Amino acid sequence: MIYKTVLVTGASSGIGKAIAELLAEQGVTLILLARRRDKLIELSKVLQGKTSCYVCECDLADTHSINAAIDKIPQDFANIDGLINCAGAALGLGTAQEADWSDWQAMININCMGLACLTHRLLPKMVAKNKGHIINIGSTAGNYPYKGGNVYAASKAFVQQLTLNIKADLLGTAVRVSNIEPGMVSDSEFSLVRFKGDTNKASAVYEGIEALSSVDIANTVLWVLTQPAHVNINKIELMPINQAPQRTAFHRETS
């Protein structure tokens, strides 16, 4: 493994937790960042004996919370050379004209502002050391519009474009940046959060579908991280076998 200390956001559950568990197996020192401290402590106990962990409680919707959390990282963990921007949220599936403004604002704050703030804090130090890798967890929603996707999908398009534009800025350095764009992932809290805790609605999304798992995404992240130092993976899009990009939708008038 090229990288020694990696900060993983959204590490309390789902994809972030799976990534942390897999990196711990590689002996990577971890900074586990999320809003739910109890879940982070629980994970850090599980990872004891495999690697060193620092638990970093932080609200990614609040840039002041992010900056305060980064400032408190102990010196033993401060030499961060990997950042996995995994935390994100989808809230609601209503059309744009019906959507709750607070949901839009929360998605922009977490998916765009939070990710950008963390990247802005850590990237300059990576460039100064000429070593580092930022991996963003985007979504196929950033590539293919669907009804109700609106601001969530737009936020993931932001992540994709930010990744590619940072790559352009990093030309001439050894720092790498990548975007992983999963389709449906069933064993995360994604749909449960989207439907505000409605378990029936959340489980219905995956009925009859063998979706991707958090471990599938973690394995992809590990592969990207462990490529030779001269190789940069710009982006990877992956879907379960029984998902495909949607065709253009039509509304047909009835007589």
N, C-alpha and C positions, 0 to 999 in steps of 0.2 A: 504494500500500500504506500503510495507516494505521500499521502497526507497524514499528519499526526494528530491534529486537534480539529474536530469538526463540530459546528453548531447546527443542530437540527431543530427547526421550528415545527410546531404541531406535534411534538413528540409524545404527547399524553395518550394518543390513540391512533388507530388506523394506519395510514401509510407512514406517517412520521415515526410512530412507535416501531413499525416493522423495519424501517431504515435504521433506527438506532440499534435495534437488536442485532441486525446483520453486521453493522459496523463494529459493534462490540466484539463480535466473533473474530474480527480482524485485528483486535487490540487497539482500535482507534480511541483516543481520549475524546470524551463527548461532553458537550454542553447541551443539555436538554431544556428546550424553551417552550413554554406553553402557558396558558392562563390557569390551568387547574394544578395547583401545587401538589395536592394529595396524589394525583395520578402520576406525576413526575417522580415523587418520592418512592412510590410503589415500584415504578419501572427501575429506578436507580438501585433499589434493593435486589431486584432480579438480576441486574447486570453486575453486581458486586462479584469480584473474583475474576471477571473477564476484562474489565477496563476501569479507568477512573471516570467518574461522572460528576458534573456540577449541575445542580438543579437551578433553573433560571425562570422564576415566575414572572410572566409578562403579558400584558394585554396588547396584542398586535394591532388593535384598532386605535391605539393611542401612541403617537410618536414620542410623547414625553415619557411614557412608560418604557418604551423601547430604549431610548437613550439612557434612562436611569438604570435599566437592567444591564446594558452593555458596560456602563461605567463601573458597576459593582462586580464584574467578573474578576475573580482572584488572579493574581499574577501567574500562578501555576497553569491556568487555563487560557491565558490572554493571547498566546501565540496561535491564533486561529488561522488555519490555512484551508479550511473547507467550510462552506455555508450551504446548507440544504434548505431552501425556502419552500417548506411543505405546507405550512398552515394556510388555510383558506376557508371560505364559507360561501355556500349558495343558500339564499334565503328566498323562499317563495317560488312559485311557478306561474304566477299570473301574468297576463299580458302587460305591456308597458303602460297602457292607459288605465289599468286596474291596480298596478303595483303600489305597495306601501313605500313611501319615500324613505322611511327609516331603514328599510331593508336595503334599498339602493345605496344609501349612505354607508351602511355598515359594510357592504361588500366592497365598495370602493376603498374604504378605510383599511380593511384587512388585506384584501387581495392586491391592491395597488400601492396604497400609501405605506402600509406596514412592510411589505416586501421591498419597496424602494428605499425606505428609511434604513432598514438593516443592511441592504446592499451598499448604500451610500456610506454607512459607518465603517464597514469592514473591507470594502474593495481597495481604498487607498493604501492600507497597510499591506495587502497582498501584492499590490503593484510595487510598493517600495522594496519588498523582499523578493520580488520577481518569482513568486510561488503562490499558487492558490487555485481553487476551483469553486465556482458558484454553480449550483444546480437548482433550477427552479422547477417546481411541479406545476405545470400548466394544465391544459385540458384540450381534448378534441373540440370542446365547446368554443375554443378560441379560433377554430378553423371553419366550423360548420354551424350556421345559425339554425335555431329551432324555436318553435313557439314557446314563449315563456322564458327563453334564455336571456334576453335583453342585457341587463347590466352585468349579470354573472359572466355571460359569454364575452361581453366587451372587456371585462376585467382580465379575462384569460388571453384575449387578443393583445391587451396591453403587456402582459407578462411575456408573450412571445416576441413582440416587437422590442421590448426593453432588452431581452436577452440578446437578440440579433444585433441591436445597436451598440450594446456594451461590447460585444465581440468585435465590432468594427473599431471601437475606441481602444481595445486591448491589443490591437495589431502592433507587433514589435515587442510584446512582453510574453512571458511564459505563463501568464494567468489564463485559466480556461473558464468558459461559461457555457452552460447547456440548458436546454428546456426539455423536460419530459412531459409528453402530452397523452395522458391515459384517457380511454373511453370509460365505460361503466366499470366501477369497482364496488363490489357488494359488501365487503366486510369492514367498511369504514362507517363513520357516522354521517356521511355526506347527505343521504336522503332523509335521515332522521332530523338533521338540523334544518334542511330545506323545508320540511313539512312541520316544523315547530314541535317535534316530539310525537307526531302522529304515527305510531308504529304500523298501523294498517296501510296507510298511504305509502310509507317508506318501503315496506316489504313487498307491496304490489309492483313496485318499479322493477324488481328483479325476478318476478314470477316467470318460470319457464326458461330462464336465461342463466347459463353458466358464465357469470361475469368474471372479470379480472379480480385478483385478490391483492391485498396490500403487499404480500410477499412478492408477487409478480413485479410490482413497481419497485420494491426494494432491490430485487435482483437486477433490475435494469439500471438503477442508480449505481449499484456496486460495479457493474460492468463498465459504465461510463467513467467512473472514478479511477478504475484500474487500467484504462487504456494507456499505452506508452505516452510519455510526457509530450511528445511532438504531435499527438493526435488530439484534436478538439471535436467532440460530437456536438454539432450545433443544436439539433433537435431530434427527438425520437417520438413518433406517434404510434401508439399501440391500442388495439381494441380486442375484446373477446371475439372468438370466431363467429358468434351469432349476433354481431353488431356490424353495421356498415354505415358509411356516410349517407345522410338522408338526401333524397332527391328534392328538387324544387317543388314547393307546395303550390297547389292551385285551389281557388275557390270558384266553383261553378254555380252560376245562377240557376235557380229552378223556376220553371214556368208556372 
